[in-house]
Amino acid sequence: MFLKTYLPYRLNLLAELTSENTRDIYRRRHGLTRSEWRVLVNLAEAPTLTASDLCARVPAHKTKVSRALAELERRSWVRRATDPRDRRIAHAMLTARGKRALDTIRPEMEAATEALLAPLTPEERAKLDDGLAVLERLLIGA
């Protein structure tokens, strides 16, 4: 009975099951790892991000983020530029090619999410959104 009430376990289980719902899209259809997908979508949310920024936002270990950036750069979906004030820091940004790739993948991901939520009533969706907002406020201060 402990696991049914243990919040970290429940959140992790639900996150994994939710992610499985979209894994075929980013992995099989587009050849991306989970980290690559998460880096790509996070870069779409900001003009530039450093690897450290991405580690916090994805979230993932720096080696996974570094590998994801290298692969996305190899595909010409991401470009990195050295910070002129601190040459140890590189700023990553989506290229036009990366934006086009994301524009192809995003509608598929949104459709999969919509299909997952389709059985819910509008009231249930609102409750779910409210509950997630509470958790975000508690855990990340959003």
KEMINU-582123 format. One record per atom (N, C-alpha, C): atom name; residue in three letters; x, y, z. Coordinates in Angstrom, 3 decimals. Each point is the difference from the previous one (the first is absolute). Last residue first. Layout:
<timis>
@atome:CA residu:Ala xx:X yy:Y zz:Z
...
</timis>
This chain:
<timis>
@atome:N residu:Ala xx:6.858 yy:27.483 zz:-9.918
@atome:CA residu:Ala xx:-0.598 yy:0.630 zz:-1.197
@atome:C residu:Ala xx:-1.354 yy:0.588 zz:0.300
@atome:N residu:Gly xx:3.392 yy:-2.627 zz:2.748
@atome:CA residu:Gly xx:-0.259 yy:1.415 zz:0.258
@atome:C residu:Gly xx:-0.624 yy:0.720 zz:-1.177
@atome:N residu:Ile xx:1.194 yy:-4.773 zz:0.744
@atome:CA residu:Ile xx:0.933 yy:0.827 zz:-0.774
@atome:C residu:Ile xx:-0.260 yy:1.489 zz:0.166
@atome:N residu:Leu xx:-2.445 yy:-3.452 zz:2.502
@atome:CA residu:Leu xx:1.288 yy:-0.645 zz:-0.292
@atome:C residu:Leu xx:0.993 yy:0.883 zz:-0.769
@atome:N residu:Leu xx:-4.585 yy:1.367 zz:1.383
@atome:CA residu:Leu xx:0.679 yy:-0.598 zz:1.150
@atome:C residu:Leu xx:1.429 yy:-0.417 zz:-0.299
@atome:N residu:Arg xx:-2.734 yy:1.654 zz:-3.519
@atome:CA residu:Arg xx:0.246 yy:1.073 zz:0.974
@atome:C residu:Arg xx:0.783 yy:-0.542 zz:1.203
@atome:N residu:Glu xx:-1.449 yy:-3.084 zz:-3.208
@atome:CA residu:Glu xx:1.057 yy:0.856 zz:-0.543
@atome:C residu:Glu xx:0.361 yy:1.111 zz:0.981
@atome:N residu:Leu xx:-3.653 yy:-2.736 zz:1.083
@atome:CA residu:Leu xx:1.265 yy:-0.729 zz:0.130
@atome:C residu:Leu xx:1.174 yy:0.819 zz:-0.535
@atome:N residu:Val xx:-4.304 yy:1.794 zz:-0.573
@atome:CA residu:Val xx:0.339 yy:-0.032 zz:1.428
@atome:C residu:Val xx:1.335 yy:-0.702 zz:0.201
@atome:N residu:Ala xx:-1.782 yy:-0.019 zz:-4.312
@atome:CA residu:Ala xx:0.473 yy:1.346 zz:0.353
@atome:C residu:Ala xx:0.390 yy:0.073 zz:1.475
@atome:N residu:Leu xx:-1.998 yy:-3.936 zz:-1.591
@atome:CA residu:Leu xx:1.373 yy:0.120 zz:-0.500
@atome:C residu:Leu xx:0.583 yy:1.367 zz:0.345
@atome:N residu:Gly xx:-4.515 yy:-0.722 zz:1.045
@atome:CA residu:Gly xx:0.862 yy:-0.832 zz:0.838
@atome:C residu:Gly xx:1.453 yy:0.074 zz:-0.428
@atome:N residu:Asp xx:-3.233 yy:2.185 zz:-2.660
@atome:CA residu:Asp xx:0.136 yy:0.668 zz:1.299
@atome:C residu:Asp xx:0.938 yy:-0.783 zz:0.918
@atome:N residu:Asp xx:-1.108 yy:-1.944 zz:-4.120
@atome:CA residu:Asp xx:0.855 yy:1.167 zz:-0.202
@atome:C residu:Asp xx:0.230 yy:0.747 zz:1.313
@atome:N residu:Leu xx:-3.036 yy:-3.561 zz:0.070
@atome:CA residu:Leu xx:1.352 yy:-0.504 zz:-0.253
@atome:C residu:Leu xx:0.971 yy:1.169 zz:-0.143
@atome:N residu:Lys xx:-4.530 yy:1.061 zz:0.342
@atome:CA residu:Lys xx:0.514 yy:-0.496 zz:1.282
@atome:C residu:Lys xx:1.432 yy:-0.495 zz:-0.154
@atome:N residu:Ala xx:-2.234 yy:1.263 zz:-3.922
@atome:CA residu:Ala xx:0.274 yy:1.186 zz:0.818
@atome:C residu:Ala xx:0.570 yy:-0.414 zz:1.359
@atome:N residu:Arg xx:-1.453 yy:-3.417 zz:-2.843
@atome:CA residu:Arg xx:1.206 yy:0.644 zz:-0.546
@atome:C residu:Arg xx:0.393 yy:1.216 zz:0.824
@atome:N residu:Glu xx:-4.032 yy:-2.109 zz:1.043
@atome:CA residu:Glu xx:1.136 yy:-0.829 zz:0.417
@atome:C residu:Glu xx:1.318 yy:0.577 zz:-0.521
@atome:N residu:Glu xx:-3.984 yy:2.077 zz:-1.393
@atome:CA residu:Glu xx:0.199 yy:0.220 zz:1.437
@atome:C residu:Glu xx:1.199 yy:-0.803 zz:0.512
@atome:N residu:Pro xx:-1.410 yy:-0.606 zz:-4.496
@atome:CA residu:Pro xx:0.635 yy:1.308 zz:0.195
@atome:C residu:Pro xx:0.276 yy:0.296 zz:1.478
@atome:N residu:Thr xx:-0.098 yy:-5.105 zz:-1.131
@atome:CA residu:Thr xx:-0.969 yy:1.079 zz:-0.200
@atome:C residu:Thr xx:0.744 yy:1.326 zz:0.118
@atome:N residu:Leu xx:2.450 yy:-4.624 zz:-1.615
@atome:CA residu:Leu xx:-0.324 yy:0.871 zz:1.125
@atome:C residu:Leu xx:-1.058 yy:1.034 zz:-0.391
@atome:N residu:Pro xx:2.117 yy:-3.276 zz:-3.037
@atome:CA residu:Pro xx:-1.082 yy:-0.555 zz:0.830
@atome:C residu:Pro xx:-0.440 yy:0.903 zz:1.160
@atome:N residu:Ala xx:3.696 yy:1.291 zz:-3.025
@atome:CA residu:Ala xx:-1.336 yy:0.016 zz:-0.603
@atome:C residu:Ala xx:-1.097 yy:-0.594 zz:0.887
@atome:N residu:Leu xx:5.039 yy:0.401 zz:0.538
@atome:CA residu:Leu xx:-0.926 yy:0.746 zz:0.852
@atome:C residu:Leu xx:-1.451 yy:-0.045 zz:-0.483
@atome:N residu:Leu xx:3.555 yy:-2.146 zz:-2.449
@atome:CA residu:Leu xx:0.109 yy:-0.497 zz:1.368
@atome:C residu:Leu xx:-1.051 yy:0.649 zz:0.899
@atome:N residu:Ala xx:0.435 yy:1.541 zz:-4.417
@atome:CA residu:Ala xx:-0.626 yy:-1.322 zz:0.016
@atome:C residu:Ala xx:0.034 yy:-0.594 zz:1.412
@atome:N residu:Glu xx:2.265 yy:4.058 zz:-0.706
@atome:CA residu:Glu xx:-1.448 yy:0.206 zz:-0.078
@atome:C residu:Glu xx:-0.733 yy:-1.341 zz:0.048
@atome:N residu:Thr xx:4.636 yy:-0.123 zz:-0.252
@atome:CA residu:Thr xx:-0.417 yy:0.495 zz:1.308
@atome:C residu:Thr xx:-1.508 yy:0.202 zz:0.036
@atome:N residu:Ala xx:1.902 yy:-1.166 zz:-4.088
@atome:CA residu:Ala xx:0.104 yy:-1.134 zz:0.928
@atome:C residu:Ala xx:-0.447 yy:0.408 zz:1.400
@atome:N residu:Ala xx:0.257 yy:3.358 zz:-3.260
@atome:CA residu:Ala xx:-1.115 yy:-0.904 zz:-0.301
@atome:C residu:Ala xx:0.013 yy:-1.210 zz:0.937
@atome:N residu:Glu xx:3.594 yy:3.039 zz:0.250
@atome:CA residu:Glu xx:-1.222 yy:0.620 zz:0.525
@atome:C residu:Glu xx:-1.210 yy:-0.892 zz:-0.248
@atome:N residu:Met xx:4.093 yy:-1.324 zz:-1.826
@atome:CA residu:Met xx:0.054 yy:-0.116 zz:1.451
@atome:C residu:Met xx:-1.261 yy:0.594 zz:0.630
@atome:N residu:Glu xx:0.528 yy:0.457 zz:-4.626
@atome:CA residu:Glu xx:-0.183 yy:-1.415 zz:0.319
@atome:C residu:Glu xx:-0.020 yy:-0.207 zz:1.511
@atome:N residu:Pro xx:0.960 yy:4.308 zz:-1.667
@atome:CA residu:Pro xx:-1.421 yy:-0.343 zz:-0.161
@atome:C residu:Pro xx:-0.286 yy:-1.475 zz:0.310
@atome:N residu:Arg xx:4.639 yy:1.486 zz:0.248
@atome:CA residu:Arg xx:-0.894 yy:0.555 zz:1.027
@atome:C residu:Arg xx:-1.464 yy:-0.360 zz:-0.217
@atome:N residu:Ile xx:3.630 yy:-1.065 zz:-3.181
@atome:CA residu:Ile xx:-0.209 yy:-0.920 zz:1.118
@atome:C residu:Ile xx:-1.063 yy:0.502 zz:0.975
@atome:N residu:Thr xx:1.352 yy:2.631 zz:-3.797
@atome:CA residu:Thr xx:-0.530 yy:-1.271 zz:-0.487
@atome:C residu:Thr xx:-0.391 yy:-0.909 zz:1.166
@atome:N residu:Asp xx:2.110 yy:4.122 zz:0.837
@atome:CA residu:Asp xx:-1.326 yy:0.293 zz:-0.546
@atome:C residu:Asp xx:-0.663 yy:-1.247 zz:-0.568
@atome:N residu:Leu xx:4.477 yy:-0.268 zz:1.479
@atome:CA residu:Leu xx:-0.910 yy:0.124 zz:1.134
@atome:C residu:Leu xx:-1.423 yy:0.277 zz:-0.474
@atome:N residu:Ala xx:3.334 yy:-0.046 zz:-3.241
@atome:CA residu:Ala xx:-0.162 yy:-1.350 zz:0.553
@atome:C residu:Ala xx:-0.993 yy:0.029 zz:1.160
@atome:N residu:Arg xx:1.233 yy:4.125 zz:-1.839
@atome:CA residu:Arg xx:-0.866 yy:-0.743 zz:-0.924
@atome:C residu:Arg xx:-0.252 yy:-1.419 zz:0.508
@atome:N residu:Lys xx:3.020 yy:2.638 zz:2.403
@atome:CA residu:Lys xx:-1.358 yy:0.526 zz:0.167
@atome:C residu:Lys xx:-0.971 yy:-0.720 zz:-0.922
@atome:N residu:Gly xx:4.557 yy:-1.004 zz:-0.422
@atome:CA residu:Gly xx:-0.530 yy:-0.520 zz:1.254
@atome:C residu:Gly xx:-1.421 yy:0.464 zz:0.255
@atome:N residu:Arg xx:2.292 yy:1.783 zz:-3.695
@atome:CA residu:Arg xx:-0.279 yy:-1.423 zz:-0.241
@atome:C residu:Arg xx:-0.594 yy:-0.659 zz:1.251
@atome:N residu:Ala xx:1.534 yy:4.395 zz:0.323
@atome:CA residu:Ala xx:-1.232 yy:-0.022 zz:-0.801
@atome:C residu:Ala xx:-0.407 yy:-1.444 zz:-0.283
@atome:N residu:Thr xx:2.808 yy:0.341 zz:4.322
@atome:CA residu:Thr xx:0.211 yy:0.538 zz:-1.343
@atome:C residu:Thr xx:-1.344 yy:0.011 zz:-0.723
@atome:N residu:Leu xx:0.969 yy:0.293 zz:5.498
@atome:CA residu:Leu xx:-0.530 yy:-0.737 zz:-1.144
@atome:C residu:Leu xx:0.379 yy:0.701 zz:-1.290
@atome:N residu:Met xx:3.133 yy:0.352 zz:4.404
@atome:CA residu:Met xx:-1.228 yy:0.551 zz:-0.568
@atome:C residu:Met xx:-0.453 yy:-0.877 zz:-1.157
@atome:N residu:Ala xx:3.869 yy:0.604 zz:4.500
@atome:CA residu:Ala xx:-0.624 yy:-0.825 zz:-1.033
@atome:C residu:Ala xx:-1.285 yy:0.663 zz:-0.461
@atome:N residu:His xx:4.909 yy:1.558 zz:2.460
@atome:CA residu:His xx:-1.446 yy:0.236 zz:-0.074
@atome:C residu:His xx:-0.543 yy:-0.810 zz:-1.173
@atome:N residu:Ala xx:4.559 yy:-0.439 zz:3.396
@atome:CA residu:Ala xx:-0.546 yy:0.011 zz:-1.358
@atome:C residu:Ala xx:-1.510 yy:0.176 zz:0.086
@atome:N residu:Ile xx:4.774 yy:0.806 zz:3.272
@atome:CA residu:Ile xx:-1.448 yy:-0.141 zz:-0.136
@atome:C residu:Ile xx:-0.387 yy:0.058 zz:-1.474
@atome:N residu:Arg xx:4.442 yy:0.691 zz:1.625
@atome:CA residu:Arg xx:-0.354 yy:-1.334 zz:0.503
@atome:C residu:Arg xx:-1.481 yy:-0.306 zz:-0.221
@atome:N residu:Arg xx:2.149 yy:4.260 zz:-0.978
@atome:CA residu:Arg xx:0.168 yy:-0.986 zz:-1.067
@atome:C residu:Arg xx:-0.282 yy:-1.433 zz:0.465
@atome:N residu:Asp xx:-1.617 yy:5.001 zz:1.400
@atome:CA residu:Asp xx:0.512 yy:-1.170 zz:0.718
@atome:C residu:Asp xx:0.057 yy:-1.159 zz:-0.975
@atome:N residu:Arg xx:-1.258 yy:4.298 zz:-1.547
@atome:CA residu:Arg xx:0.524 yy:0.417 zz:1.305
@atome:C residu:Arg xx:0.602 yy:-1.152 zz:0.801
@atome:N residu:Pro xx:-2.141 yy:-0.581 zz:-4.347
@atome:CA residu:Pro xx:1.177 yy:0.856 zz:-0.163
@atome:C residu:Pro xx:0.622 yy:0.447 zz:1.328
@atome:N residu:Asp xx:-2.631 yy:-4.678 zz:-1.175
@atome:CA residu:Asp xx:-0.280 yy:1.271 zz:0.656
@atome:C residu:Asp xx:1.237 yy:0.884 zz:-0.117
@atome:N residu:Thr xx:-1.193 yy:-3.890 zz:-3.589
@atome:CA residu:Thr xx:0.757 yy:0.264 zz:1.223
@atome:C residu:Thr xx:-0.339 yy:1.385 zz:0.529
@atome:N residu:Ala xx:-3.308 yy:-3.227 zz:-2.919
@atome:CA residu:Ala xx:0.924 yy:1.127 zz:-0.136
@atome:C residu:Ala xx:0.669 yy:0.243 zz:1.353
@atome:N residu:Arg xx:-3.088 yy:-4.004 zz:-3.006
@atome:CA residu:Arg xx:0.540 yy:0.491 zz:1.271
@atome:C residu:Arg xx:1.007 yy:1.100 zz:-0.293
@atome:N residu:Arg xx:-4.593 yy:-2.580 zz:-2.437
@atome:CA residu:Arg xx:1.307 yy:0.643 zz:-0.169
@atome:C residu:Arg xx:0.441 yy:0.476 zz:1.367
@atome:N residu:Val xx:-3.774 yy:-3.798 zz:-2.296
@atome:CA residu:Val xx:0.452 yy:0.875 zz:1.076
@atome:C residu:Val xx:1.354 yy:0.567 zz:-0.386
@atome:N residu:Trp xx:-2.144 yy:-2.898 zz:-2.877
@atome:CA residu:Trp xx:-1.225 yy:0.502 zz:0.614
@atome:C residu:Trp xx:0.320 yy:1.006 zz:1.094
@atome:N residu:Ser xx:2.895 yy:-2.956 zz:-2.957
@atome:CA residu:Ser xx:-0.171 yy:1.417 zz:-0.357
@atome:C residu:Ser xx:-1.326 yy:0.558 zz:0.502
@atome:N residu:Arg xx:2.112 yy:-4.394 zz:0.842
@atome:CA residu:Arg xx:-1.140 yy:0.050 zz:-0.928
@atome:C residu:Arg xx:-0.235 yy:1.408 zz:-0.556
@atome:N residu:Arg xx:3.327 yy:-0.676 zz:3.291
@atome:CA residu:Arg xx:0.390 yy:-0.818 zz:-1.160
@atome:C residu:Arg xx:-1.094 yy:0.009 zz:-1.070
@atome:N residu:Glu xx:-0.915 yy:2.033 zz:4.121
@atome:CA residu:Glu xx:0.922 yy:0.832 zz:-0.778
@atome:C residu:Glu xx:0.458 yy:-0.751 zz:-1.253
@atome:N residu:Leu xx:-2.585 yy:-2.316 zz:3.060
@atome:CA residu:Leu xx:-0.838 yy:1.005 zz:-0.658
@atome:C residu:Leu xx:0.847 yy:0.955 zz:-0.831
@atome:N residu:Glu xx:2.283 yy:-3.194 zz:2.582
@atome:CA residu:Glu xx:-0.769 yy:-0.656 zz:-1.064
@atome:C residu:Glu xx:-0.881 yy:0.995 zz:-0.746
@atome:N residu:Ala xx:2.447 yy:1.562 zz:3.727
@atome:CA residu:Ala xx:0.923 yy:-0.403 zz:-1.061
@atome:C residu:Ala xx:-0.753 yy:-0.644 zz:-1.164
@atome:N residu:Leu xx:-2.442 yy:1.122 zz:3.898
@atome:CA residu:Leu xx:0.418 yy:1.197 zz:-0.743
@atome:C residu:Leu xx:0.910 yy:-0.364 zz:-1.167
@atome:N residu:Ala xx:-1.204 yy:-3.459 zz:2.914
@atome:CA residu:Ala xx:-1.165 yy:0.452 zz:-0.759
@atome:C residu:Ala xx:0.350 yy:1.228 zz:-0.836
@atome:N residu:Arg xx:3.242 yy:-1.621 zz:2.986
@atome:CA residu:Arg xx:-0.179 yy:-0.923 zz:-1.147
@atome:C residu:Arg xx:-1.165 yy:0.435 zz:-0.882
@atome:N residu:Ser xx:0.653 yy:2.422 zz:3.966
@atome:CA residu:Ser xx:1.127 yy:0.221 zz:-0.904
@atome:C residu:Ser xx:-0.109 yy:-0.890 zz:-1.239
@atome:N residu:Val xx:-3.092 yy:-0.617 zz:3.468
@atome:CA residu:Val xx:-0.264 yy:1.264 zz:-0.689
@atome:C residu:Val xx:1.101 yy:0.274 zz:-1.015
@atome:N residu:Lys xx:0.561 yy:-3.704 zz:2.775
@atome:CA residu:Lys xx:-1.112 yy:-0.235 zz:-0.925
@atome:C residu:Lys xx:-0.314 yy:1.253 zz:-0.807
@atome:N residu:Thr xx:3.271 yy:0.307 zz:3.373
@atome:CA residu:Thr xx:0.496 yy:-0.833 zz:-1.109
@atome:C residu:Thr xx:-1.112 yy:-0.278 zz:-1.014
@atome:N residu:Lys xx:-0.987 yy:2.446 zz:4.025
@atome:CA residu:Lys xx:0.731 yy:0.786 zz:-1.001
@atome:C residu:Lys xx:0.536 yy:-0.853 zz:-1.143
@atome:N residu:His xx:-4.492 yy:-1.440 zz:2.595
@atome:CA residu:His xx:1.412 yy:0.121 zz:0.351
@atome:C residu:His xx:0.732 yy:0.686 zz:-1.141
@atome:N residu:Ala xx:-5.150 yy:1.140 zz:0.533
@atome:CA residu:Ala xx:0.821 yy:-1.168 zz:-0.311
@atome:C residu:Ala xx:1.427 yy:0.278 zz:0.436
@atome:N residu:Pro xx:-5.582 yy:2.127 zz:-0.311
@atome:CA residu:Pro xx:1.309 yy:-0.042 zz:0.646
@atome:C residu:Pro xx:0.720 yy:-1.297 zz:-0.361
@atome:N residu:Val xx:-1.194 yy:3.837 zz:-1.768
@atome:CA residu:Val xx:-0.410 yy:-1.245 zz:-0.660
@atome:C residu:Val xx:-0.735 yy:-0.955 zz:0.953
@atome:N residu:Arg xx:1.999 yy:4.386 zz:1.251
@atome:CA residu:Arg xx:-1.325 yy:0.028 zz:-0.618
@atome:C residu:Arg xx:-0.464 yy:-1.360 zz:-0.500
@atome:N residu:Ala xx:4.363 yy:0.771 zz:2.007
@atome:CA residu:Ala xx:-1.031 yy:0.346 zz:0.974
@atome:C residu:Ala xx:-1.402 yy:-0.114 zz:-0.593
@atome:N residu:Cys xx:3.722 yy:-0.701 zz:-2.787
@atome:CA residu:Cys xx:0.018 yy:-1.030 zz:1.043
@atome:C residu:Cys xx:-1.099 yy:0.249 zz:1.024
@atome:N residu:Leu xx:0.767 yy:3.275 zz:-3.325
@atome:CA residu:Leu xx:-0.738 yy:-1.163 zz:-0.494
@atome:C residu:Leu xx:-0.038 yy:-1.119 zz:1.033
@atome:N residu:Asp xx:2.570 yy:3.843 zz:0.918
@atome:CA residu:Asp xx:-1.418 yy:0.360 zz:-0.041
@atome:C residu:Asp xx:-0.837 yy:-1.221 zz:-0.392
@atome:N residu:Ser xx:4.611 yy:-0.504 zz:-0.262
@atome:CA residu:Ser xx:-0.450 yy:0.041 zz:1.402
@atome:C residu:Ser xx:-1.477 yy:0.355 zz:0.097
@atome:N residu:Ala xx:2.070 yy:0.177 zz:-4.204
@atome:CA residu:Ala xx:-0.160 yy:-1.392 zz:0.422
@atome:C residu:Ala xx:-0.489 yy:-0.058 zz:1.445
@atome:N residu:Thr xx:-1.359 yy:4.404 zz:-2.452
@atome:CA residu:Thr xx:1.270 yy:-0.688 zz:0.203
@atome:C residu:Thr xx:-0.296 yy:-1.446 zz:0.385
@atome:N residu:Leu xx:-3.132 yy:3.324 zz:-3.141
@atome:CA residu:Leu xx:0.172 yy:-0.613 zz:1.313
@atome:C residu:Leu xx:1.387 yy:-0.623 zz:0.069
@atome:N residu:Thr xx:-3.398 yy:3.767 zz:-3.109
@atome:CA residu:Thr xx:1.207 yy:-0.812 zz:0.171
@atome:C residu:Thr xx:-0.004 yy:-0.566 zz:1.415
@atome:N residu:Pro xx:-4.007 yy:1.956 zz:-1.669
@atome:CA residu:Pro xx:0.880 yy:0.323 zz:-1.138
@atome:C residu:Pro xx:1.308 yy:-0.797 zz:0.034
@atome:N residu:Ala xx:-4.435 yy:-2.165 zz:2.078
@atome:CA residu:Ala xx:0.903 yy:1.099 zz:0.358
@atome:C residu:Ala xx:0.915 yy:0.294 zz:-1.184
@atome:N residu:Glu xx:-3.297 yy:-3.517 zz:-0.076
@atome:CA residu:Glu xx:-0.624 yy:0.884 zz:0.986
@atome:C residu:Glu xx:0.853 yy:1.211 zz:0.352
@atome:N residu:Ala xx:1.298 yy:-3.706 zz:-2.876
@atome:CA residu:Ala xx:-1.055 yy:0.751 zz:-0.689
@atome:C residu:Ala xx:-0.647 yy:1.026 zz:0.923
@atome:N residu:Leu xx:3.218 yy:-3.075 zz:1.599
@atome:CA residu:Leu xx:0.644 yy:1.053 zz:-0.775
@atome:C residu:Leu xx:-1.021 yy:0.829 zz:-0.773
@atome:N residu:Asn xx:-1.496 yy:-3.772 zz:2.396
@atome:CA residu:Asn xx:0.403 yy:1.067 zz:0.909
@atome:C residu:Asn xx:0.689 yy:1.133 zz:-0.734
@atome:N residu:Val xx:-1.201 yy:-3.867 zz:-2.400
@atome:CA residu:Val xx:-1.201 yy:0.754 zz:0.360
@atome:C residu:Val xx:0.331 yy:1.119 zz:0.985
@atome:N residu:Leu xx:3.558 yy:-2.882 zz:-1.328
@atome:CA residu:Leu xx:-0.577 yy:0.683 zz:-1.159
@atome:C residu:Leu xx:-1.180 yy:0.879 zz:0.399
@atome:N residu:Val xx:1.907 yy:-2.846 zz:3.231
@atome:CA residu:Val xx:0.889 yy:1.137 zz:-0.295
@atome:C residu:Val xx:-0.595 yy:0.820 zz:-1.139
@atome:N residu:Arg xx:-2.234 yy:-3.946 zz:1.046
@atome:CA residu:Arg xx:-0.175 yy:0.985 zz:1.059
@atome:C residu:Arg xx:0.900 yy:1.222 zz:-0.201
@atome:N residu:Trp xx:0.392 yy:-3.680 zz:-2.988
@atome:CA residu:Trp xx:-1.311 yy:0.626 zz:-0.136
@atome:C residu:Trp xx:-0.161 yy:1.114 zz:1.027
@atome:N residu:Glu xx:3.866 yy:-2.588 zz:0.330
@atome:CA residu:Glu xx:0.051 yy:0.851 zz:-1.193
@atome:C residu:Glu xx:-1.330 yy:0.730 zz:-0.202
@atome:N residu:Ser xx:0.247 yy:-3.196 zz:3.467
@atome:CA residu:Ser xx:0.780 yy:1.208 zz:0.318
@atome:C residu:Ser xx:0.068 yy:0.946 zz:-1.192
@atome:N residu:Arg xx:-2.085 yy:-4.187 zz:-0.605
@atome:CA residu:Arg xx:-0.803 yy:0.841 zz:0.883
@atome:C residu:Arg xx:0.738 yy:1.291 zz:0.317
@atome:N residu:Thr xx:1.404 yy:-2.064 zz:-4.569
@atome:CA residu:Thr xx:-0.074 yy:-0.537 zz:1.351
@atome:C residu:Thr xx:-0.893 yy:0.920 zz:0.825
@atome:N residu:Leu xx:-0.510 yy:-0.584 zz:-5.421
@atome:CA residu:Leu xx:0.534 yy:0.788 zz:1.107
@atome:C residu:Leu xx:-0.042 yy:-0.804 zz:1.297
@atome:N residu:Gly xx:-1.700 yy:-0.827 zz:-4.822
@atome:CA residu:Gly xx:1.347 yy:-0.430 zz:0.360
@atome:C residu:Gly xx:0.656 yy:0.796 zz:1.105
@atome:N residu:His xx:-4.603 yy:0.037 zz:-2.245
@atome:CA residu:His xx:0.943 yy:1.099 zz:-0.204
@atome:C residu:His xx:1.416 yy:-0.304 zz:0.459
@atome:N residu:Arg xx:-3.823 yy:-3.123 zz:0.198
@atome:CA residu:Arg xx:-0.304 yy:0.815 zz:-1.179
@atome:C residu:Arg xx:1.084 yy:1.020 zz:-0.306
@atome:N residu:Arg xx:0.406 yy:-2.882 zz:3.868
@atome:CA residu:Arg xx:-0.100 yy:-0.787 zz:-1.238
@atome:C residu:Arg xx:-0.211 yy:0.851 zz:-1.249
@atome:N residu:Arg xx:0.493 yy:2.264 zz:4.320
@atome:CA residu:Arg xx:1.046 yy:-1.010 zz:-0.197
@atome:C residu:Arg xx:-0.105 yy:-0.669 zz:-1.367
@atome:N residu:Tyr xx:-3.158 yy:3.371 zz:1.479
@atome:CA residu:Tyr xx:1.340 yy:0.577 zz:-0.084
@atome:C residu:Tyr xx:1.063 yy:-1.044 zz:-0.297
@atome:N residu:Ile xx:-4.509 yy:-1.554 zz:0.245
@atome:CA residu:Ile xx:0.072 yy:1.158 zz:-0.900
@atome:C residu:Ile xx:1.427 yy:0.503 zz:-0.095
@atome:N residu:Asp xx:-1.125 yy:-3.510 zz:3.009
@atome:CA residu:Asp xx:0.059 yy:-0.447 zz:-1.395
@atome:C residu:Asp xx:0.142 yy:1.168 zz:-0.972
@atome:N residu:Arg xx:-0.619 yy:0.890 zz:4.703
@atome:CA residu:Arg xx:1.327 yy:-0.513 zz:-0.357
@atome:C residu:Arg xx:0.099 yy:-0.423 zz:-1.469
@atome:N residu:Thr xx:-3.850 yy:1.708 zz:2.796
@atome:CA residu:Thr xx:0.537 yy:0.766 zz:-1.131
@atome:C residu:Thr xx:1.344 yy:-0.529 zz:-0.509
@atome:N residu:Asn xx:-2.459 yy:-2.001 zz:3.685
@atome:CA residu:Asn xx:-1.067 yy:0.345 zz:-0.937
@atome:C residu:Asn xx:0.528 yy:0.717 zz:-1.244
@atome:N residu:Glu xx:2.718 yy:-0.994 zz:3.810
@atome:CA residu:Glu xx:-0.162 yy:-1.161 zz:-0.892
@atome:C residu:Glu xx:-1.041 yy:0.278 zz:-1.070
@atome:N residu:Ser xx:0.591 yy:3.162 zz:3.445
@atome:CA residu:Ser xx:1.072 yy:0.057 zz:-0.990
@atome:C residu:Ser xx:-0.092 yy:-1.161 zz:-0.989
@atome:N residu:Thr xx:-2.936 yy:0.055 zz:3.654
@atome:CA residu:Thr xx:-0.342 yy:1.088 zz:-0.919
@atome:C residu:Thr xx:1.036 yy:0.085 zz:-1.115
@atome:N residu:Leu xx:0.822 yy:-3.025 zz:3.464
@atome:CA residu:Leu xx:-1.119 yy:-0.465 zz:-0.826
@atome:C residu:Leu xx:-0.425 yy:1.058 zz:-1.007
@atome:N residu:Glu xx:3.360 yy:1.159 zz:3.129
@atome:CA residu:Glu xx:0.471 yy:-1.051 zz:-0.912
@atome:C residu:Glu xx:-1.111 yy:-0.475 zz:-0.931
@atome:N residu:Ala xx:-1.124 yy:3.085 zz:3.370
@atome:CA residu:Ala xx:0.872 yy:0.632 zz:-0.998
@atome:C residu:Ala xx:0.486 yy:-1.025 zz:-1.015
@atome:N residu:Leu xx:-2.484 yy:-1.560 zz:3.673
@atome:CA residu:Leu xx:-0.847 yy:0.708 zz:-0.957
@atome:C residu:Leu xx:0.822 yy:0.698 zz:-1.080
@atome:N residu:Leu xx:2.347 yy:-2.144 zz:3.483
@atome:CA residu:Leu xx:-0.749 yy:-0.985 zz:-0.778
@atome:C residu:Leu xx:-0.855 yy:0.687 zz:-1.064
@atome:N residu:Asn xx:2.241 yy:2.764 zz:3.076
@atome:CA residu:Asn xx:0.931 yy:-0.633 zz:-0.925
@atome:C residu:Asn xx:-0.711 yy:-1.012 zz:-0.898
@atome:N residu:Leu xx:-2.498 yy:2.038 zz:3.437
@atome:CA residu:Leu xx:0.342 yy:0.976 zz:-1.039
@atome:C residu:Leu xx:0.933 yy:-0.612 zz:-1.036
@atome:N residu:Arg xx:-1.118 yy:-2.634 zz:3.740
@atome:CA residu:Arg xx:-1.169 yy:0.221 zz:-0.848
@atome:C residu:Arg xx:0.314 yy:0.962 zz:-1.140
@atome:N residu:Tyr xx:3.337 yy:-0.755 zz:3.280
@atome:CA residu:Tyr xx:-0.233 yy:-1.194 zz:-0.816
@atome:C residu:Tyr xx:-1.153 yy:0.230 zz:-0.971
@atome:N residu:Pro xx:0.906 yy:3.410 zz:3.159
@atome:CA residu:Pro xx:1.054 yy:-0.117 zz:-1.021
@atome:C residu:Pro xx:-0.185 yy:-1.209 zz:-0.921
@atome:N residu:Leu xx:-3.193 yy:0.564 zz:3.663
@atome:CA residu:Leu xx:-0.080 yy:0.964 zz:-1.096
@atome:C residu:Leu xx:1.129 yy:-0.127 zz:-1.025
@atome:N residu:Tyr xx:-2.388 yy:-3.658 zz:3.198
@atome:CA residu:Tyr xx:1.320 yy:0.623 zz:-0.037
@atome:C residu:Tyr xx:0.103 yy:0.883 zz:-1.243
@atome:N residu:Thr xx:-3.700 yy:-2.973 zz:1.241
@atome:CA residu:Thr xx:-0.092 yy:1.318 zz:0.620
@atome:C residu:Thr xx:1.319 yy:0.765 zz:-0.052
@atome:N residu:Lys xx:-0.569 yy:-4.420 zz:-1.776
@atome:CA residu:Lys xx:-1.217 yy:0.673 zz:-0.467
@atome:C residu:Lys xx:-0.163 yy:1.389 zz:0.583
@atome:N residu:Leu xx:3.552 yy:-2.956 zz:1.337
@atome:CA residu:Leu xx:0.230 yy:0.607 zz:-1.307
@atome:C residu:Leu xx:-1.221 yy:0.731 zz:-0.538
@atome:N residu:Phe xx:-0.241 yy:-2.408 zz:4.189
@atome:CA residu:Phe xx:0.862 yy:1.171 zz:0.081
@atome:C residu:Phe xx:0.141 yy:0.679 zz:-1.359
@atome:N residu:Met xx:-2.289 yy:-4.230 zz:0.844
@atome:CA residu:Met xx:-0.797 yy:1.203 zz:0.000
@atome:C residu:Met xx:0.841 yy:1.270 zz:0.000
</timis>
